[in-house]
Amino acid sequence: MRLQRWWLDQSVRAKGTIVLAVPLIALIGITSASLVLQHTEEQERQVSLTASALSDSAQQVLADAVSAETGLWGYAATANPLFLQPYNLAVLRIAVDRAALRSAAVAEGDSGAERVAEATAVQEMTELADLRTAINAGASATVLTPALESGKVTMNALQSQMAALSQGPAAIVAAHRIGVTQLESTIDTVSIVGLALGVLAGLIGIALFTSGISGRVAAAAANADRLGAGQPLEPVPGAADELGRLAGSLVSAERLLISRTTELTTARDTALTATQAKDAFLSSTSHELRTPLNAVLGFAQLLQLSELSEEDRDAVERILAAGQHLLALINELIDIARIESGKFSLSVEPVAVQPVVQETCQLMAPLAADRSITISQHCPWPGLAVDGDRLRLRQILVNLVSNAIKYNRVGGTVTLTCQVASTGQVSLAVADTGPGIPAADLERIFDPFERLGASQTAIEGTGIGLPLARAFAEAMSGDLTAASTAGEGSVFTVTLPRAPDMAEPSGLDMARVPQQIVPDDPSGTAIRVLYIEDNPANIEVVVRFVKTKPGIRLQYAISGPAGLELATQEIPDLILLDLHLPGLHGDEVLRRLRSKPETAGIPVAILSAEASPAIIRYMRANGVIAYLTKPLDLAELGRLLDFFTARHDHEPYPGSLTVPAP
């Protein structure tokens, strides 16, 4: 246990050094032992070879002397020269063999015995040479006998000396041969043991690396993944090395993450509670403010219609202007709250740009005239259209043009320009000739309630118009940007996705409210359909479609109040209602229709670009007979209208028709 703790506490560098050192030390030790043994074996083998060379040389010299003696004795006995051949060969060879014997003796260190034996060999060869001379001279056997006996004695001495000279090296050779054999066996054993130790050291190194480094690295990586996934960490042994500190840091990070998550959850819950409270407050405040404000504006308008003095009329108009400004402020605050809470909805559909531009310029003309400011427009594409909410697009342009007038110089100009981009976008730019905005403040103007010091001037405003306009643009998949040059003016550009070009309205006068497309039917058999819609293009589509349907008298209104007034007067057989209407939302129009006895029973079908399932369910729960989403499926609209044109006895609508929403 202590050893394991010691190992875990070592640094990664120390662990790596130890893991590498264990097999390396084993390898060095085994290799060194093998080299020493091989060197010893080589020395033993060399000694044996040297001793063997001395013995072999002595035997060779002795063999030369014996061959010479044998050949000469045969010659002495037969006088035949053929017996002299061994003698002659021995005489030629013995000098070389004596030199080899001399070298071997020097190498062996036995040169004294070698010199004695060599002298005896020289004496033997000299006596044999004298004997040959005597034989050649024709000496008798009596004369040769003493010489032969003397040579025999010398030969015996030479044999004894050579035997003595060979005996020591032979013993050395035998002894060293045993040593070499033992060394060879030892080397084999060391090699086997070294291999086993090498394998063992490698396994130990792998085990140390796995337990001390790689396994813990994998565990740390797995815990890091679990931490990133928000899962609890797996417990790991504590240690004082880098990996142990890393594991401890992950645990600390987990605690911190849990703590921060708890804080964020608490903050989120608090924010949600605050948002809900704010929404409830704004909803309540909106209702509480709108109720008395409605009375203020209503009675002020009644006073305006009365016979008043010039001074009183001016006072009433001021009351109306202040009330309308307050109403616009309330609406903007509610819109911002809806956007922040994610409850804001748009009716995104193809919108013709030119009518919205013209309407904006007409609406802002009186404000511009008060300051002698000229409004001009340049939008040369009559059929140009964007994907957006018509009401919110007009609100954006009204806001931008209003600011361009308020912050302009007296007698300046405001230019509203349309531009088609190659990226499938349409840009609507509002340029003024005012003093401009410093570059450092261009983004600040989009912060809510930021007026860049204008609150200290007589210019009216709340600082929420531009943030709201940008929020509307972004909600319609667009953008709102600003550019300015000091002393020359500013340009605000709203960019929206381009929609397919739309045909120009053919004869629809949108200024008239209400509108009747098909003349009254004298027979009284035509059903009466009221279409409440503010988008001229959508009205044009329905008008053209209804013209293909006999027996229908179509009327339309471009606002909620106008539609309510016409519904009360005409009591139509069917109402087609858009949800996103200027001034009064479609669901409020539906609620007011249901609240009046004379209009409560009129069937209502919704035609809207709002395709949220929740909205569809809500509307159907509030009694609408069908919910058709834009772009309209004219076949579905035709089926809806055919149901009513086929009705002759004015029976109550059974409420069973359900037109599926795309």
Secondary structure by P-SEA (a helix, b strand, c coil): caaaaaaaaccaaaaaaaaaaaaaaaaaaaaaaaaaaaaaaaaaaaaaaaaaaaaaaaaaaaaaaaaaaaaaaaaaaccccccaaaaaaaaacaaaaaaaaaaaaaaacaaaaaaaaaaaaaaaaaaaaaaaaaaaaccccccaaaaaaaaaaaaaaaaaaaaaaaaaaaaaaaaaaaaaaaaaaaaaaaaaaaaaaaaaaaaaaaaaaaaccaaaaaaaaaaaaaaaacccccbbbbbccaaaaaaaaaaaaaaaaaaaaaaaaaaaaaaaaaaaaaaaaaaaaaaaaaaaaaaaaaaaaaaaaccccaaaaaaaaaaaaaaaaaaaaaaaaaaaaaaaaccccccccccccaaaaaaaaaaaaaaaaaacbbbbbbbccccbbbbccaaaaaaaaaaaaaaaaaaccccbbbbbbbbbccccbbbbbbbbcccccccccccccccccccccccccccccccaaaaaaaaaaaaaccbbbbbbccccbbbbbbbbbbcccccccccccccccccccccccccccbbbbbbbcccaaaaaaaaaaaaacccbbbbbbccaaaaaaaaaaccccccccccccccccaaaaaaaaaacccccccbbbbbcccccaaaaaaaaaaccccccccccaaaaaaaaaaaaaacccccccccccccccc
